[in-house]
Amino acid sequence: MARAPWHQRTWGGKRPGAGRPPGEPTRRVTARIPVALLDRLEDQAQQQGETLSALLVEAVRRYVEGSP
């Protein structure tokens, strides 16, 4: 949609609550996981209604913290 010639991009500014909520900083990693294990992880994530990333983060946290 074309804008009027008098329109300025700075009008309006940011809206409160717009955009993603601030969260924990993340960094992308690459891992090689056996296909059979990845299939099981994807099934588990789907059953729990989680993303694969969220499931992996929780598993790694438990491993690092020593929780069962």
Long-range contacts (C-beta under 8 A, 24 or more apart in sequence): none
